[in-house]
């Protein structure tokens, strides 16, 4: 019974699409944040460096000491971030403060030729600083003057967020469009399943005709093909069951009526000699009925197994050997010796051992009933086929019976030809199931009949 709480295929596919898009969105958001932060930090670092260089270029030497007339251009650059606070400090060779704020941090330098960027704090807020050095070598002054400029990070963080959002908004719109397209595409993809479900729901319970695979995607066509094969097996099973029921009802009506009439007649007969004759006829009729039932049940079982039992590698010589060693033929014809003719090399086929044995036994039974000794059973190869055959010295089967091989019989199977034909119907069912055929030949006063199956090379060592 289907679980109604299980998510639909559409829901599962859409969940997968949304999950993939969500993971992609997280990756893109992180990438956009790092790229935006990098771009923002680079832009404002350049402003800091420009302001520091403007201040450094404005330093002059007067009376042997550096002096500074603070340029307005430096603060015009930093004024592009109006919400940020700014600090600066100009220090002499002995790190003495020339001008600016004394609490402006100063980095430890190993080289003097490069500007140094570093992070710090300004009145409790995170800030970014740059430190540049201007070297003087004049007659009345020689040494390095360091300029440190700092700015809080409000503007640069806002720029990083803006850059990230500008990158994410188009991606979010594209993601929503992809989800919508996915819904449309997935609904279209699962629509054939809805059509198949409607077809199956509207069918008669006994309608096992194949479902059409036209306009069905390959992935769904695989399921439909497997379902058609399964329904084909069911159809064959139902057909075999109906055939068995119909044949049983038809074939048993006359023998059972005859047995009942002969039994009643034997009971009423007062002459002991005549009663014995009628009892003997009753026994023959009963044995004939038992043989008929055995053949009909064997036929039904063979048809069932050909669809339900997996094929396996079988040496056809072993089938012939088993038929002879069971010695069932000795009950039917105790005075007839059956000769086994097999070679030393394996003759491998794909099939079901039980079904092949039943087919061979029925051929042997027909030869013992309707043929003449000597009787031989053998296995041989013929043009890439493996053949299990039965040979006897009788006249062979009539053309009419051969023409009706495998058909359902409309008369009582108690007659000689129909009972032989019922056995051949078992052989026909086996050969049809395993891609084989019935082969018949007659030469030198001997009649040979058997079944040929595709031979499998390399099946045994």
C-alpha positions in Angstrom: 0.0 0.0 0.0 1.4 3.4 -1.0 2.3 5.8 1.8 0.3 9.0 1.3 2.7 10.9 3.5 5.7 10.3 1.1 6.7 13.4 -0.8 5.8 13.5 -4.5 8.4 13.2 -7.3 7.7 16.9 -8.1 8.4 17.9 -4.5 11.6 15.9 -4.3 12.9 17.3 -7.6 12.0 20.9 -6.6 13.6 20.3 -3.1 16.8 19.2 -4.8 16.8 22.2 -7.2 16.2 24.7 -4.3 18.9 23.0 -2.3 21.4 23.2 -5.1 20.4 26.9 -5.7 20.7 27.6 -2.0 24.2 26.2 -1.7 25.1 28.1 -4.9 23.7 31.3 -3.4 25.7 30.9 -0.2 28.9 30.3 -2.2 28.1 33.3 -4.4 27.2 35.5 -1.4 30.5 34.7 0.3 32.4 35.3 -2.9 30.6 38.6 -3.4 31.3 39.6 0.2 35.0 38.9 -0.1 35.3 40.5 -3.5 33.3 43.6 -2.3 35.3 43.9 0.8 38.6 43.6 -1.2 37.4 46.3 -3.6 36.2 48.5 -0.9 39.4 48.2 1.2 41.5 48.8 -1.9 39.6 52.0 -2.8 39.7 53.5 0.7 43.3 52.4 1.2 44.2 54.5 -1.9 42.4 57.5 -0.4 44.3 57.0 2.8 47.6 56.7 1.0 46.8 59.8 -1.2 46.0 61.9 1.9 49.2 60.7 3.7 51.3 61.5 0.6 49.8 64.9 0.3 50.7 65.7 3.9 54.2 64.3 3.4 54.7 66.4 0.3 53.7 69.5 2.3 56.5 69.1 4.9 59.1 71.9 4.7 62.4 72.5 6.5 62.7 75.8 8.2 65.5 76.9 10.6 66.7 73.3 10.7 63.4 71.7 11.7 60.5 70.2 9.7 57.4 72.3 9.5 54.0 71.6 8.0 51.3 73.7 6.4 48.5 71.1 6.4 47.0 70.8 2.9 43.3 70.9 2.4 43.5 68.4 -0.5 44.4 65.7 2.0 41.2 66.1 3.9 39.1 66.6 0.8 40.1 63.1 -0.2 39.1 61.7 3.2 35.9 63.8 3.2 34.4 61.4 0.6 33.5 59.3 3.7 31.6 62.0 5.7 30.5 59.7 8.5 34.0 58.5 9.3 36.4 60.2 11.8 40.0 61.0 10.8 43.2 61.3 12.7 46.8 62.0 11.7 50.2 62.4 13.2 53.6 63.7 11.8 56.6 62.5 13.7 60.3 63.5 13.4 63.4 61.3 13.4 63.2 60.7 17.1 59.4 59.9 16.9 58.7 63.2 18.4 55.3 64.6 17.5 55.6 67.5 15.1 51.8 67.9 14.6 48.6 65.9 14.9 47.2 63.7 17.6 49.5 62.0 20.0 47.3 58.9 20.4 47.6 58.1 16.7 49.2 54.6 16.6 52.5 54.0 14.9 53.7 50.7 13.4 57.1 49.1 13.9 59.0 49.5 10.7 61.7 47.3 9.2 61.9 49.1 5.8 61.5 52.8 5.1 60.7 52.8 1.4 57.2 51.3 1.6 53.9 52.5 2.9 52.5 50.3 5.7 48.8 49.7 6.1 47.6 48.4 9.5 44.4 48.1 11.5 43.9 49.7 14.9 41.3 51.6 16.9 40.3 55.2 17.1 38.3 56.3 20.2 36.9 52.7 20.6 36.1 52.2 16.9 37.9 50.0 14.4 40.0 52.1 12.1 42.4 51.7 9.2 45.8 53.4 9.2 48.6 54.1 6.7 52.2 55.1 7.6 54.5 56.7 5.0 58.1 58.0 5.4 59.6 61.0 3.7 63.4 61.2 3.9 65.3 64.5 4.1 69.0 65.0 3.4 69.6 68.8 3.6 72.4 70.9 4.9 70.6 72.0 8.1 68.4 68.9 8.5 68.8 65.2 7.8 66.5 62.3 8.8 63.1 60.7 8.3 59.7 62.2 8.9 56.8 59.8 9.3 53.2 60.6 8.4 50.4 58.4 9.8 46.9 58.9 8.7 43.9 56.9 10.0 40.2 56.7 9.3 37.3 54.7 10.8 35.7 51.9 8.7 32.1 52.9 8.4 32.2 54.0 4.8 34.3 51.2 3.5 32.1 48.6 5.2 29.0 50.2 3.7 30.6 50.1 0.3 31.5 46.4 0.7 27.8 45.6 1.6 26.6 47.7 -1.4 28.9 45.9 -3.7 27.7 42.5 -2.4 24.0 43.4 -2.7 24.5 44.7 -6.2 26.0 41.4 -7.1 23.4 39.3 -5.2 20.2 41.0 -6.4 20.6 39.9 -10.1 21.6 36.4 -8.8 18.5 36.2 -6.6 16.2 37.2 -9.5 17.9 34.6 -11.7 17.5 32.0 -9.0 13.8 32.7 -8.7 13.5 32.5 -12.5 15.3 29.1 -12.4 13.0 27.8 -9.7 10.0 28.8 -11.8 11.5 27.2 -14.9 12.3 24.1 -12.9 8.7 23.8 -11.8 7.5 24.1 -15.4 10.1 21.6 -16.7 9.6 19.1 -13.9 5.8 19.2 -14.3 6.2 18.6 -18.0 8.6 15.7 -17.3 6.3 13.9 -14.9 3.2 14.4 -17.0 3.7 11.1 -18.9 3.5 9.4 -15.5 0.1 11.0 -14.9 -1.1 9.7 -18.4 0.2 6.2 -17.5 -1.6 6.3 -14.2 -4.9 7.4 -15.8 -4.5 4.7 -18.4 -4.0 2.0 -15.8 -6.8 3.3 -13.5 -9.3 3.2 -16.4 -8.5 -0.3 -17.5 -10.5 -3.5 -17.0 -8.9 -5.7 -14.3 -8.1 -8.4 -16.9 -6.7 -5.9 -19.5 -3.0 -6.7 -19.6 -2.2 -5.2 -23.0 1.1 -3.3 -23.1 1.2 0.4 -22.2 2.3 2.6 -25.1 5.7 4.1 -24.8 5.2 6.8 -27.5 6.2 10.3 -26.4 7.6 8.9 -23.1 11.1 10.0 -22.0 13.7 7.3 -22.0 14.0 7.2 -18.2 10.3 6.6 -17.9 10.2 4.3 -21.0 12.5 1.9 -19.1 10.0 1.6 -16.3 7.1 1.2 -18.7 9.0 -1.4 -20.7 9.7 -3.4 -17.5 6.0 -3.0 -16.5 4.9 -4.3 -19.9 7.2 -7.3 -19.6 5.7 -8.0 -16.2 2.2 -7.7 -17.5 3.1 -10.0 -20.4 4.2 -12.6 -17.9 1.0 -12.2 -16.0 -1.0 -12.4 -19.2 0.7 -15.7 -20.1 0.1 -17.0 -16.6 -3.6 -16.1 -16.8 -3.9 -17.5 -20.3 -2.2 -20.8 -19.2 -4.5 -20.9 -16.1 -7.6 -20.3 -18.3 -6.4 -22.9 -20.8 -5.8 -25.4 -18.1 -9.3 -24.9 -16.6 -10.9 -25.0 -20.0 -9.0 -28.0 -21.2 -9.5 -29.8 -17.9 -13.3 -29.2 -18.0 -13.4 -30.3 -21.6 -11.0 -33.3 -21.5 -12.3 -34.8 -18.2 -16.0 -34.7 -19.0 -16.1 -37.7 -21.3 -13.6 -39.9 -19.4 -15.2 -39.3 -16.1 -18.7 -40.0 -17.5 -17.4 -43.2 -19.1 -15.7 -44.3 -15.8 -18.9 -43.7 -13.9 -21.0 -45.6 -16.5 -18.6 -48.5 -16.5 -18.5 -48.6 -12.7 -22.3 -48.7 -12.5 -22.5 -51.3 -15.2 -19.9 -53.5 -13.4 -21.8 -53.2 -10.1 -25.0 -54.3 -11.8 -23.4 -57.2 -13.7 -24.1 -60.6 -12.1 -21.9 -62.8 -14.3 -18.5 -63.0 -12.7 -16.6 -63.4 -16.0 -18.4 -60.4 -17.6 -17.9 -58.4 -14.4 -14.1 -59.0 -14.6 -14.0 -57.8 -18.2 -15.8 -54.6 -17.3 -13.6 -54.1 -14.4 -10.5 -54.5 -16.6 -11.9 -51.9 -19.1 -12.6 -49.6 -16.1 -9.0 -50.0 -14.9 -7.7 -49.2 -18.4 -9.9 -46.1 -18.5 -8.7 -45.1 -15.1 -5.1 -45.4 -16.1 -5.7 -43.4 -19.2 -7.4 -40.7 -17.2 -4.4 -40.7 -14.8 -2.0 -40.3 -17.7 -4.1 -37.5 -19.1 -4.2 -35.6 -15.8 -0.4 -36.0 -15.4 0.2 -34.6 -18.8 -2.2 -31.7 -18.3 -0.7 -30.8 -15.0 2.9 -31.1 -16.4 1.9 -28.8 -19.2 0.5 -26.2 -16.8 3.6 -26.4 -14.6 6.0 -26.1 -17.5 4.2 -23.0 -18.8 4.4 -21.5 -15.3 8.1 -22.2 -14.8 9.2 -20.9 -18.2 8.1 -17.4 -17.0 8.9 -17.6 -13.3 12.1 -19.5 -13.0 15.5 -18.0 -14.1 17.4 -19.7 -16.9 20.6 -21.6 -16.0 23.4 -23.3 -17.8 22.5 -26.9 -18.4 24.3 -29.8 -20.1 21.7 -31.3 -22.4 23.5 -34.7 -22.0 22.5 -34.6 -18.3 18.9 -34.2 -19.2 19.0 -37.3 -21.4 20.8 -39.2 -18.7 18.2 -38.3 -16.1 15.3 -39.3 -18.4 16.8 -42.8 -18.8 17.9 -43.2 -15.2 14.5 -42.4 -13.7 13.3 -45.5 -15.6 9.7 -44.2 -15.9 9.6 -45.8 -19.4 9.9 -49.3 -17.8 6.4 -48.9 -16.3 5.0 -48.0 -19.7 6.9 -50.5 -21.8 8.8 -53.0 -19.6 9.9 -55.1 -22.5 11.6 -52.2 -24.4 15.2 -51.3 -23.8 16.0 -47.6 -24.3 19.5 -46.9 -25.6 21.3 -43.7 -24.5 23.5 -42.0 -27.2 25.6 -39.2 -25.9 29.1 -37.9 -26.6 32.0 -37.0 -24.3 31.8 -33.2 -24.9 29.3 -31.1 -23.0 26.3 -29.7 -24.9 25.3 -26.6 -23.0 22.1 -24.6 -23.3 20.2 -22.0 -21.3 17.0 -23.3 -19.8 15.1 -24.9 -16.9 16.0 -28.4 -16.0 12.5 -29.5 -14.9 10.9 -28.2 -18.1 13.5 -29.8 -20.4 13.1 -33.2 -18.6 9.3 -33.0 -19.0 9.7 -32.3 -22.7 12.1 -35.2 -23.2 9.9 -37.6 -21.2 6.9 -36.8 -23.3 8.8 -37.4 -26.5 10.0 -40.7 -25.1 6.5 -41.6 -23.9 5.1 -41.0 -27.4 7.8 -43.1 -29.0 7.1 -46.0 -26.6 3.3 -45.8 -27.1 3.1 -45.2 -30.9 6.5 -46.3 -32.2 8.4 -49.6 -32.4 11.6 -50.8 -30.8 14.5 -50.3 -30.8 14.2 -46.9 -29.2 17.1 -44.6 -28.7 17.5 -41.2 -26.9 20.5 -39.0 -27.6 22.0 -35.5 -27.7 23.9 -34.1 -30.7 25.0 -30.8 -32.2 23.5 -29.5 -35.5 24.5 -26.1 -37.0 25.2 -24.4 -33.7 22.1 -25.9 -32.1 21.9 -28.5 -29.3 19.4 -31.2 -30.1 17.8 -33.8 -27.8 16.2 -36.4 -29.9 14.2 -39.7 -29.6 14.4 -42.3 -32.4 12.3 -45.4 -33.0 11.6 -47.9 -35.8 7.9 -46.9 -36.1 6.1 -45.2 -39.0 6.2 -41.8 -37.3 3.5 -39.3 -36.6 0.8 -38.4 -39.1 1.0 -35.1 -40.9 -2.2 -34.0 -39.3 -0.9 -34.4 -35.8 2.4 -32.7 -36.6 0.4 -29.8 -38.1 -1.5 -29.4 -34.8 1.5 -29.6 -32.6 1.1 -27.4 -29.5 -2.6 -26.5 -30.2 -5.4 -26.9 -27.7 -7.4 -30.0 -28.5 -11.0 -30.0 -29.0 -11.6 -33.7 -28.6 -10.9 -36.1 -25.9 -7.2 -36.7 -25.2 -8.0 -40.4 -24.5 -7.5 -41.3 -28.1 -4.1 -42.3 -29.4 -3.3 -39.2 -31.5 -4.6 -36.6 -29.1 -2.7 -38.0 -26.1 0.4 -37.9 -28.2 -0.5 -34.4 -29.3 -0.9 -33.3 -25.7 2.6 -34.5 -24.9 3.9 -32.5 -28.0 2.1 -29.4 -26.7 4.4 -29.6 -23.6 7.4 -29.9 -25.9 6.2 -26.9 -28.0 5.7 -24.8 -24.8 9.3 -25.6 -23.8 10.9 -24.9 -27.1 8.9 -21.6 -27.5 10.1 -20.5 -24.0 13.8 -21.2 -24.7 13.9 -20.0 -28.3 14.0 -23.5 -29.8 12.0 -25.6 -32.2 10.8 -29.1 -32.8 12.8 -31.0 -35.4 11.5 -34.1 -37.2 13.3 -36.5 -39.6 12.8 -39.9 -41.1 15.4 -42.0 -42.8 16.3 -45.7 -43.3 13.0 -46.9 -41.7 13.6 -44.9 -38.5 11.6 -41.9 -37.2 13.4 -39.2 -35.2 11.8 -36.3 -33.3 13.4 -33.9 -30.9 13.8 -30.3 -29.9 16.7 -28.0 -30.8 17.8 -25.2 -28.6 20.5 -22.5 -29.1 23.8 -23.9 -28.0 26.0 -21.9 -25.5 29.7 -22.1 -26.2 32.2 -22.1 -23.3 29.5 -23.1 -20.8 31.5 -25.9 -19.2 35.1 -26.7 -18.7 
